[in-house]
Each structure stands twice: as C-alpha cells, then as structure tokens.
Amino acid sequence: MGRVRKVLTRPLVIAVLVVAVGGAGFGLYWFQPWKLWQNETVEEALPQAVETSAPAAVAPSETPTKPAGPQTLASGELISHEHATSGTVKLVRLADGSHIVRLENLDTSNGPDLHVWLTDAPVKEGTAGWRVFDDGKYVSLGKLKGNKGSQNYALPEEVDPARFSSVSIWCDRFDVSFGAAELARV
C-alpha cells in the first residue's frame, strides 16, 4: 500500500510544482512588481522655435502673426488615482503650429504598460475617477517615458486639441488611471 501511494503522489507533486512555478512566472510577468522600486527620470526641455533661414525684416507697423516661441494653451495639476501622482500638465502650441502635451515635475509610481492619454473625460477625484478615461474619446500619445521628470508628447497632426479636456497617465495592462489632470484654458 505504501509503495502504491508513493507512485501516485510523485506525479501529483510534480504537476503541482509545475503549475505553481508557471503561475508564479506569469504573475511576475503580468504585475511586474519590481517596477514599484524602480524609478526612471526623464528631463526633456520644452522645444523652442527652430530657425531654418534668416529672419525676414518686419516693418515697424507690421506685427508677426505667430508667437515666436511655444505658447501654453491649457494647463492643469495632476491628481492621484490608483497611485500617488503629482505634477503639472500643459497643452502647448509650438511656433511651427504643432502641439505637444508637456508633463512637468511628474512624480508617480512606475508600472507596467503606462501611457499618456489625451481624453475628453472629466477628471474625478478618488476611485470614481480611476476607470473613466476609456469611456469616451482618447488619443494615446505614447508610452510614458519615465515616472519622474519633465517630458514632451507630440500630438498627431490630425488631432484637434480643442476637442479634449484632460490628460491621464493610463495603465493599459489594468485599465486604470494612475493620475490625471483637467486642462483649463489659459
């Protein structure tokens, strides 16, 4: 009887170990818990006007039609959602007419699959605001470059920034906002 029990339990033990190791590997891949202790700081300067040719002479009575440098159109302060998040978000029109979303003094947790989203959703405090940003229109501006610092994210040319009212640091893996900012026109 003891010998039969050994033979039957050995494959069961091996199967349980294989499932446990596979589950642990999948859990580590999915949650990436080590990112909670890894910070990535990115410090990008605000893009400035680039002169491609000699400036044209302007008569004293004429005024230039475009601003000489970047112009902030809207801004807001990040609030925390799933993770503690702080910093300033700015929607900026560059001298060439293109637009960027600029994150300044960003401080949030690192995480798997974080993106910067420009959205039309209202920013809500607390857990009520965690999952609202994928309910309406949004544009992913790309992966979050770093969880700390100041960074620029270009808007695609076909995107009208006036149609969007907020920015979210969005975790695609878990469909949740780490933090968000309502954009107020300036």
GIZIMO-V604724 format. One record per residue. RES is the residue in three letters. PHI is phi in degrees with one decimal (999 if undefined). OMEGA is omega in radians with two decimals (999 if undefined). D_LAST is the distance of its C-alpha to the last C-alpha in Angstrom with 1 decimal. Layout:
RES/PHI/OMEGA/D_LAST, RES/PHI/OMEGA/D_LAST
//
This chain:
MET/999/3.14/82.7, GLY/-62.1/-3.13/80.8, ARG/-69.0/3.12/80.8, VAL/-64.9/3.14/79.4, ARG/-62.9/3.11/76.6, LYS/-60.9/-3.10/75.7, VAL/-65.7/-3.11/75.6, LEU/-74.8/-3.08/73.4, THR/-82.2/-3.13/70.9, ARG/-59.9/3.10/70.4, PRO/-63.4/3.12/68.5, LEU/-65.1/3.12/66.6, VAL/-63.6/3.14/65.4, ILE/-64.0/3.13/64.5, ALA/-62.9/3.12/62.5, VAL/-63.4/3.12/60.6, LEU/-63.9/3.14/59.8, VAL/-63.3/3.13/58.6, VAL/-64.3/-3.13/56.3, ALA/-64.5/3.14/55.0, VAL/-66.2/3.10/54.3, GLY/-62.9/3.12/52.6, GLY/-64.6/3.12/50.5, ALA/-65.2/3.11/49.5, GLY/-63.2/3.11/48.6, PHE/-63.4/3.13/46.5, GLY/-60.6/3.11/44.8, LEU/-65.0/3.12/43.9, TYR/-64.3/-3.03/42.6, TRP/-69.5/-3.05/40.5, PHE/-90.0/-3.13/39.0, GLN/45.3/-3.04/39.0, PRO/-63.4/3.14/39.2, TRP/-63.7/-3.14/39.5, LYS/-66.3/3.09/35.8, LEU/-63.5/-3.11/35.2, TRP/-108.6/3.13/36.7, GLN/-109.3/3.07/35.3, ASN/-109.2/3.07/32.0, GLU/-125.1/-3.11/30.5, THR/-98.0/3.10/28.1, VAL/-125.8/3.12/26.2, GLU/-119.4/3.10/24.4, GLU/-107.3/3.07/22.8, ALA/-79.0/3.03/21.1, LEU/-67.3/3.14/17.9, PRO/-60.0/3.13/19.4, GLN/-107.3/3.10/19.6, ALA/-63.9/3.13/20.7, VAL/-110.0/3.12/24.4, GLU/-85.4/3.14/26.6, THR/-101.6/3.11/29.4, SER/-147.3/-3.14/31.2, ALA/-65.8/-3.13/31.7, PRO/-65.6/3.12/28.9, ALA/-76.6/3.11/29.9, ALA/-71.4/-3.14/30.6, VAL/-112.7/3.11/28.2, ALA/-66.2/-3.11/29.9, PRO/-55.7/-3.11/28.6, SER/-81.6/-3.12/27.7, GLU/-88.0/3.04/25.6, THR/-120.3/3.13/22.0, PRO/-63.8/-3.11/20.7, THR/-86.6/-3.14/18.9, LYS/-108.8/3.04/17.0, PRO/-65.4/-3.09/15.1, ALA/-70.7/-3.10/17.8, GLY/-139.4/-3.14/16.1, PRO/-62.2/-3.14/13.5, GLN/-128.0/3.11/9.9, THR/-76.7/-3.14/7.2, LEU/-94.3/-3.12/5.6, ALA/-155.2/3.10/5.2, SER/-153.7/3.11/7.2, GLY/-168.6/3.13/10.0, GLU/-100.2/3.10/13.4, LEU/-68.0/3.00/16.6, ILE/-114.2/-3.10/19.2, SER/-80.6/2.99/22.9, HIS/-121.8/-3.10/24.9, GLU/-62.6/-3.13/28.2, HIS/-130.7/3.10/27.9, ALA/-58.8/-3.06/26.2, THR/-141.2/3.08/22.9, SER/-146.5/-3.14/20.2, GLY/137.3/-3.13/17.5, THR/-117.3/3.06/13.9, VAL/-115.0/3.10/12.5, LYS/-130.5/2.96/10.0, LEU/-98.5/-2.98/9.9, VAL/-122.3/2.99/10.7, ARG/-96.4/3.13/12.2, LEU/-84.8/-3.08/15.3, ALA/-59.3/-3.14/17.2, ASP/-83.1/3.11/19.7, GLY/94.5/3.10/17.2, SER/-77.1/-3.09/17.6, HIS/-125.1/3.02/15.1, ILE/-134.3/2.88/15.4, VAL/-101.9/-3.12/14.5, ARG/-114.3/3.01/14.8, LEU/-99.6/3.13/16.4, GLU/-118.2/3.13/16.7, ASN/53.7/3.12/19.6, LEU/-63.9/3.04/20.6, ASP/-145.4/3.12/23.6, THR/-145.2/3.07/25.4, SER/-75.2/2.99/28.9, ASN/-80.1/3.14/30.4, GLY/-167.7/3.14/31.8, PRO/-78.1/2.96/33.4, ASP/59.2/3.12/31.5, LEU/-85.9/-3.14/27.8, HIS/-132.8/3.02/25.2, VAL/-104.0/-3.13/21.4, TRP/-115.0/2.94/20.4, LEU/-98.2/-2.99/17.4, THR/-133.2/3.04/18.1, ASP/-105.8/-3.09/17.6, ALA/-81.9/3.05/19.2, PRO/-72.9/3.11/17.9, VAL/-87.3/3.14/18.0, LYS/-114.5/3.12/21.0, GLU/-73.1/3.00/22.4, GLY/67.5/-3.06/25.9, THR/-66.1/3.10/28.3, ALA/-63.4/-3.11/27.0, GLY/-97.5/-3.03/24.0, TRP/-66.5/-2.94/26.3, ARG/-122.7/-3.04/27.3, VAL/-84.9/-2.93/24.8, PHE/-75.7/3.08/22.9, ASP/-97.8/3.13/25.9, ASP/-80.4/-3.10/26.4, GLY/-115.0/3.12/24.0, LYS/-87.3/3.06/22.5, TYR/-153.3/3.08/21.6, VAL/-128.5/3.05/21.8, SER/-79.4/-3.14/23.4, LEU/-93.7/3.08/21.9, GLY/121.5/3.12/25.1, LYS/-66.7/3.05/26.8, LEU/-62.5/-3.07/25.2, LYS/-72.7/3.14/26.3, GLY/-164.3/-3.11/26.8, ASN/-86.0/3.08/26.2, LYS/-139.7/3.04/25.1, GLY/111.8/-3.13/23.1, SER/-123.5/-2.99/20.2, GLN/-142.3/3.14/20.3, ASN/-118.1/3.11/18.9, TYR/-131.7/-3.09/19.5, ALA/-74.2/3.03/19.6, LEU/-86.6/3.04/18.8, PRO/-59.8/-3.08/21.9, GLU/-56.5/-3.07/21.7, GLU/-77.9/-3.12/22.5, VAL/-87.9/3.07/19.6, ASP/-90.7/-3.07/16.9, PRO/-63.4/3.14/13.7, ALA/-68.8/-3.12/12.4, ARG/-87.5/-3.07/15.5, PHE/-123.9/-3.02/14.6, SER/-127.5/-3.11/12.7, SER/-154.8/3.08/14.1, VAL/-129.9/3.12/15.9, SER/-126.8/2.91/19.4, ILE/-89.2/-2.92/22.0, TRP/-108.6/3.06/24.8, CYS/-94.8/3.14/28.5, ASP/-65.2/-3.10/30.3, ARG/-62.4/-3.06/33.7, PHE/-115.8/3.12/33.3, ASP/50.1/-3.12/30.5, VAL/-147.0/3.09/28.4, SER/-86.3/3.01/24.9, PHE/-77.4/3.12/25.2, GLY/-172.4/-3.10/21.6, ALA/-152.5/3.11/18.3, ALA/-136.7/3.00/14.6, GLU/-80.1/-3.13/12.5, LEU/-92.6/3.08/9.2, ALA/-103.2/-3.14/6.4, ARG/-65.0/3.11/3.8, VAL/-113.3/999/0.0
//
